[in-house]
Amino acid sequence: MTEPTKKVSSRKEHKKGDANDGKKQKKTWWVQIRLFPIWLRIILVLVLIVLAAALGAMVGYGVIGDGEPRDVLKWETWQHIIDIISGKK
């Protein structure tokens, strides 16, 4: 009968010629390649924050308040809010 062969994991390498071949194994370190660079991730997060703020303002102004949701994107609306806060009108 033949002896079953030992299967060696593909992630570990054996050093040939060592006295302790079965005991010492060299670990292979894997390098992770990023799909998106860090600078692109930062820009993406900033864009998502701006979109979330705009959508939140539209929901707050249009759905919760009595205004038209598209009006929150107009400068006149923000100027009116600033005037109310500062006490000009």
N, C-alpha and C positions, 0 to 999 in steps of 0.2 A: 504494500500500500504506500501511496505517496503521502508525504506530510503536507498539511494545509499551509499555504504561504501566508505570511503576515502582510496585511495591508497597512501602508503608511499613509497618514493623513497628508493631503497635498499642501496644507498650510505650514507644516513643520518640515525642516530639513535636517538630515542626519549628517554628521561629520564622519567622513570615512577615515579609518585608521585609528580612531579612538579606542581605548581599552574598554570604555563603558558605553558602547554604541547604543544600547537599549535605554540607558538612564539619562544621558545628556542629549538634549535636543536644542537646537538653535531656533529661537522664535523669529518668525518672519513678520515684519511690521508692514502694514498696508498703508498706503497713502490715499487719502480721500480727495477726490477731485471735486471741486465745487462746481455746480451747474451754473450758478449766478455769482459773479464776483461781489465782494462786500460792498463796494461803492454802489452797485446796482441795487442791492438789497436796501441800502439806506435811502436811496431815491424812491424806491417802490414804497417803502414804509411812509415816507413823507407825503407822497401822492395819495396814499390810502387815508392818511390822517386828514388831509385837506378835503377829500371826497366825503369822508364820514362827517366832518364838521358842516359841510355844505348841505348834505342830506339831513342832518339833524336840525339845522336851522330851518330848512324847508318844511320839515314835519312840524317843528315847533311853531312856526309862523303860519303855516297853511292849515294844518289839521287841528292843532290844539288852539291856535289863535283864530282870528276871523279874517285873516288876509289871504291873498292868493299866493300859493307856494312859489311861483316864479318871481314874485315881487321881492323876495328876500335876496335875490341876486342883483338887484338894481341898487345903484349908489344912492339914489334919493331916499330909499328906505333906511339905509344905514345913516345917512346924514340926519334924517328925522329922529332916529333913535339917539344919536350923539347929541342933538339939540335938546332933547327931552332930559337926558342925563345931566348935561351941563347947565340946564336951566335957562337957556336962551329964549325959548318960546313957551 
